[in-house]
Amino acid sequence: MSRKKPGNSTYALILAGGTGTRLWPRSRRESPKQLLPLISARTMLQETVERVLPIIPAARIFVVTNEGFAETAHEQLPNLPAKNLIREPEGHGTAPSIGLGGLHIQKLDPDAVMISLHADHYIERAEEFRRVLLDAAQVAREGYLVTLGIQPNQPETGYGYIQRGELVETIGEQKVYRVAQFLEKPDEAMATRFVASGEYYWNSGIFAWKIATLWEEYERYQPKLCKQLRQIGRDLATRREKATMARVWRKIETETIDVGIMERSQRVVTLPIDVGWSDVGSWATLLDLLPGNRENNVVVGEHVGVDTSSSLIYSPNRLIATVGLSDMIVVDTEDAILVCPKSRAQEVKHIVETLKQSNKHKYL
């Protein structure tokens, strides 16, 4: 089967409402990681938009974000139409967010294919990634819910996994498999078995589907949420929109698209890919992604080290001096300093929980 160019019915929806607690103290409530320049001089949101612009024009790129982040996001994306920035009063998970984006896209084009992306992912091989997105959109037009499965290169315990089923079709060299099951984050022994089998992929959370297909699955598996979203949809672009949104949105229950739809639907397929993907989920990820010096240290700012190796030193505002560190994370901001072993970087989110419980909200 030959690959087709994206038609006028292909849209991108970028989810940009998360808080990135594992990248504290740099990522905060008012400045979450997707709005920060962590990998390059551009923010992660800007990187995400620029990554898809060669195949989807700005007029067909939508961003869903929290009301509190909207103005900053708009400033970072001046080429996107203002109406393409969709504001949530508060976060309720990816199922409501994607449904809300679907309402806006459906109003423009009922036959649209939506590609759903996260604003905080890193992709090393962007051109290859765009090729896969075109394939995913083509498969979505056949009535499938498409998820991209990342070929694992190690037994990672921080990601969910997808087990592939039978082969559905091949587009060029791209295989398309039915999804046998989704699995939650495994322990190390189970993750090792997954990788060794060759049948499992990391769940990227990157999807493609026809809007019409998606609504069918919302109606089937999330009827209450679907009804609530339809209420909002009826008043879009009217003088009642704001009031309806405020009234309905606060009643919506929190749910992820994975649990609410993807794990239950019988129409899910996966396209396995290897494009240098990362969700930049912790400081340890940045240590792996960014180029290191002779001692394999990644330094942002000024650092003087003695017997220091394989560590991340993040201090844009002042000198950090270290002695005898190996495989460590040191992050210095104006009002907080984080020090932890690289192996425990995922546990930074517990610091955030402790700050909440201690009512130290100024550090959040």
N, C-alpha and C positions, 0 to 999 in steps of 0.2 A: 504494500500500500504506500503510495507516495505522500510526502508531507505537504500540507497546504499552507499558504500564507494566512496570517490572521485576518479574518474578515472584519467588517465594521461592527460586528456583533460581539467582539471580544473586549471585555472590560477587566480592569484590575481593581481589587479591593484590598487596601493595605490596613491591617489592624495595628493601631498605634496607641493603645490605651493602657499598656501594662506599666508596672512600677519598678521592675528590675531590682528586687531586694537583695539578690546575691552579689550585686555590684555596689552595695553600700561601702563606704560613705560617699562615693562619687555620684551614684544614682540615688536621688531623693524623690519625695512625693511631688515636689514642684519642678524637678528636672530629671525625669526618668531616663533610662539608658538610651532609648530610641531617639531622644532629642539631643544626645551628646556626641561629640566627635571622638569616638573611642578607637577606631581602626585607622582613620585617615583624617584629613582636615575637614571633611564633610561629616555631618551627623549621620547616624545609622538610618534615620528616616530618609534623608536626602539620598544616601547610597541606594536604598531600596527603590525609590522612584526612578533614579537614573538608570538602574539596572534593567528596568522593563521598558523605558522610553523608546528604545530602538524598535520594539514590536507593538507597543500600545501607546498612542499619543496621549498627551496630558489631558485632553478633553474627556478621555475615557478611563482616567485613573481617579479613584475615589479613596479617601482616607477616613477611617472611623477612629475617633479619639475622644478622650475625656474632655468635658467642657473646660476644665482648668488648663489643658494643654493646647487648646485649639488656636489661640492667638500666636503662640510660639511656633506651632506647626505651620500656620499660614505664612508667617514671616520666613520660615525656612523653605517654603515651596511657593514662591511668588508666581511661578508659571502655571500653577494649577488653578482652575477657576474656583472662586470662593465658594460656590455652591457645591463643589465636590468635596468639601471638608465637612464631614458629618459629625455632629457633636452629641455625645452621650451625657446625660446629666450625672450619671454614676455608672461604674462598671458592674456588669452582671454576667461576665463570662463571654466566651466566643460565640455561643449559639445565638443569643440576642444580638450581638454586634454584627455578625454576618447576616442575620435576618434583616437588620435595619439597613445595612448596605444594600442588600438585595432589593428592598423596597424602592430605594432611590434609583438603582440601575433599571429595575423593571419598568419604572415610570417612563424612562427614556426609550427602552427597547425590550419588549416582552420576550423576544427570542434570544436575548443576550446569553453569552457564555461568560461566567465570572471566574476569574482566577483569584483565589484568596491567598494573601501573603502576610507574613509578619514583618513589622518594621525594624526588628532587632536581630535579623539574621545576617550572617556573613557568607558570601559565596565567592570562592576563589576564582572559578572558571565561569565568568558571566556569560560568555558567548554560548558555551555548551548548555548552560542553564536555560537560556532563552530558547534554544532549540527544543529542549524537553518541554518547556511551557507550551510551545506550539503543538507538540505532539499531544500533550495533556488536553488542550482545548479541542483538538480534533476528536479524541476519544470521548470527551464530555458531550460532544454533539450527537453521539450515538446513544445517549441516555444514561451514561454511567456517572457515578460520583467518583472522581479521580483523586487519589492521594499520591504524593511523591514519596517513595521510600528511599532512604539514604543507605547506600552500601556501607556497612560498618567496617572500620579498620582496626577496631579494638573492642573488647567487651565492656562497653560503657554502661554504667548503672544509673546514670542521670537522665536517660532518655526512655520513652516508651518504645515498643517494638511492634512491627507488623509482620505477621507470617503470611507468606505468599501461598496461594492455592494453584489451581490449574492455569495453564497459559490460555489467554483469551485471544490475543492477536499479536502481530508484529508490525510495527510501523517503521519502515527502513530497517535499522538495526535495533530499534527500541522495542523491548519486550513489554507486554502488558499482561499482568497476572490478576486473577481474581484474588481478593483478600480472604484468607481463611479465618484469621482472627487478629484482633488488636490485643496487646499485652501491656500491662502496666510496668513501671520501672522494676527490673529484676535485681536480684542479688548478684554478686560477682560470679558465682558458680553457674547460675542459670544463664547469665549474659555470655559467659564463655561457651556454653553449649550452643546458644543461639548463633554466635558468630561462626563456630566450627561447622555447623550444619549447612550454612550457605542459603538457608531458606528464610532468614529473618532480616529485616531492615529497620533502621531507626525511623521513627515516626516524625517527619519533618513538620507536620501541621500546615503543609502547603497543599492546596486543593484546587480542583477545577470542576465545574458543573454548569449545566444549563440552569438558568433561573427557574424555569418551569419544572425541571426535575427536582431541584432543591425544595420548592414549595410542596411538591407531592410528598416528599419525605418528612417535611415539617408537619404537614397535615396528618400523616400516618403515625409518626412517633412523638411529636410534640404538639398535640392539638391545642392545648391551652396557650402555649407561647405563640403558635401560629395565629390564633384568634386575636391575641393582643397586638401582634405585629400588623395584622390586617386593619385593626382599628387605627393605628398610627398611619398606615399607608393611605387610608381613605382621606385623611386630612392634610397630606403632604401638599406643599405649595398653596395652601389656603390660609386665611387669617386665623383659622382654628388650630394650625399645626403646633404652635408652641404650647398652647394649653393642653392639647390632647397628648402631646409627648410627655409633658410633666405629669399628667394624671395617670397615664397608662404605665410609663416606664418604671415608676416607683413600685408598682405591683408585680413586676416581672421577677421571676425567680432566677437565681444564678445557675447557669448550666454551660458546659463546654460542648462544642460541636462534636467532639470525639465521642463523649459519653451519650449525648442526647440524640445524635443522628448516626454518625459513622459506624459505631460499634453495633448498631442495631439494623442498619439497612442491608438489604440483599443485593444492592446494586453497586457495591464498592469494588474498585479495581486499583492496582498500584503500578506505577512506573518506577522501577529501580533506577537510581542514578548515582553517579559519583562525580560531584562537581566541586569538591572542597567546601562542603557545607558545615556551618556551625551556628548554633543559636546564641553564641556569646553569653552563656548562662552563668559564668563566674569569672573571677579574676584569673583563675588558673587557665581558662580558655584563652584569655588575652596573652598570657605568658607563652602559650603554644603558638598563637597566631602571629604575633608581632616579631620582627627581626631582632635577634639578640646580638650582643657584642662578643668579644673574644672569650669572655667567661660565661657566655650563654645567659647573661642578664639582660632583661628588657627594662630599659630606663626611660621614663618620661620625666623630664626635668633635669636636675643636677644631682649627681651621686658620686660619692667617694667611697670605695669599698676595699677592704682588706680581707683576703681569704673569703670572698663572697662569690657565689656561682649559682646559676640556674634559678635566679630569683627575679621577681617583678618589683621594681622600685618606681612608684608613681608619686611624684611630688613636683607639680608644676610651679609652686610658689617659693620653695626654699630648699636648701641643700639637705640631703639625707646622707648620713655617714653610717656604714655598717661594718661589723667585724664578725667573721666566722659564720656567715649565713649560707645556707644551701637549700634550694627548693622552698623558698619562702616568698610570701606576699607582704609587701609594705606599701600602704596607700595613705598618703597624707593630704588632707584637705584643710580648709581654713579653720574648721572647728572640731575636727575629729581625725584620729589616726587608727588605721586597722593594721594589725600584725597577726599573721596566721600561716601555718604550713600550707604549701600548695595542695597537699593531699586532703586538706579539710576546708578547701575554699567553698564547697557547696554549703557548709554550715554557717556561712555569714548571714543567711536569712534568719537564723536563730537569734543573732544579735539584734536584728530589727524587731523581732517579736519581743525580746527582752526590753528593748527601749520603749515599746508600746506599753508593756505591762508596768513599767516603772514610771510611766507618764513623762518620759523625757522626749516630748513631741518635737521640741526645737531641733533635734538631731535627725528627725525623720524626713 
